[in-house]
Amino acid sequence: MSGPDPAIAAVRTAVREFLASSTDVRDELCVAVSGGADSLALAEAAAFTGSRAGLKVRALVVDHGLQDGSAETAARAASTARELGADTAEVLKVRVEGAGGPEAAARRARYRALRSALPEGHGVVLLGHTLDDQAETVLLGLGRGSGPRSLAGMRPHDPPWGRPLLGVTRATTRRACRALGVDPWQDPHNEDPRFTRVRLRTEVLPLLEEVLSGGVAASLARTAAQLREDTEALDTLADEVYLRAFTEEGLDIAVLSTEPPALRRRVLRRWLLDSGVRELTDAHLRSVDALVGNWRGQGGVWLPGDLVAARAHGRLSLAAPHSTT
């Protein structure tokens, strides 16, 4: 007897390999399902693989309420997930609001709903991000000058999120759905040129594929993986420096000043974020770093959250302005 369609097999293999390397999955496996090809192929693979591993598979469908008929679309996605083998499927209704535009607000609402659906906040939610999504993420980071952390793309394991399909193309998930006999939902937002990611997908990447003779998406995803490995190694080294530099009075300048800038700025980034600084930019970070690596007696650096980083008595300290002298 012949095996499954190659596309179905590729998606199932990706999920099986992810589960084999994950320590976050216990008795239940949650899958975020939009009704699109990526998430439906993922749901089938999770159900197939999960059943053989003794896992209950639970499909989570988020209804953003942004389009006419969104409730019917969500209900259809949940029904299809059950038909593909999910043990249960539920619709999570959310309100999309807040700053950053509708795309960012919808993403925040979606992730918040998925996270809250986890039992006692523990476990993993599988997301259907593919190799193509990874390539788009790398291009976005490159165009915005977001640095190596952004160019490293999405992590396969990023608790509570799991992304088994980062090595699987979008074309493969579509072929898998055809072989499964399901008709995926086509999100109109995925064709709307008002969204930057849509233009990357429909204009920029196809042009790069043409100019560079193909393979661009795979190359970008491969670059992301390499940068992710480098970033994780540097972060580990920076953690060691942080432990040596940290004191109750602030960071020890003598420890920081002997380190290369790449490690030093990672230490500073962790310290500032842990201390409550939000919306930290590269410009903020470099200004604080100058208090160590380019010290000329300059004053403190104002940071988001109404905080000031300052150098005094061989320490970097962080305080509200009224507390600094």
Salt bridges, closest charged atoms under 4 A:
GLU28 OE1 - ARG58 NH1 3.33
GLU44 OE2 - ARG12 NH2 2.59
ASP63 OD2 - LYS93 NZ 3.39
GLU90 OE1 - ARG58 NE 2.70
GLU97 OE1 - ARG95 NH2 3.47
ASP133 OD1 - ARG170 NH2 2.92
GLU136 OE2 - ARG170 NH2 3.11
GLU136 OE1 - ARG197 NH1 3.31
GLU136 OE2 - ARG201 NE 3.04
ASP158 OD2 - ARG163 NH1 3.97
ASP192 OD2 - ARG194 NH2 2.57
GLU203 OE1 - ARG199 NH2 2.98
GLU232 OE2 - ARG155 NH1 2.58
ASP235 OD2 - ARG149 NH1 3.09
ASP235 OD1 - ARG266 NE 3.10
ASP239 OD1 - ARG270 NH1 3.17
ASP252 OD2 - ARG315 NH1 3.83
GLU259 OE2 - ARG244 NH2 2.97
ASP274 OD2 - ARG270 NE 3.47
ASP282 OD2 - ARG286 NE 2.82
ASP289 OD1 - ARG264 NE 2.54
ASP289 OD2 - ARG265 NH1 3.22
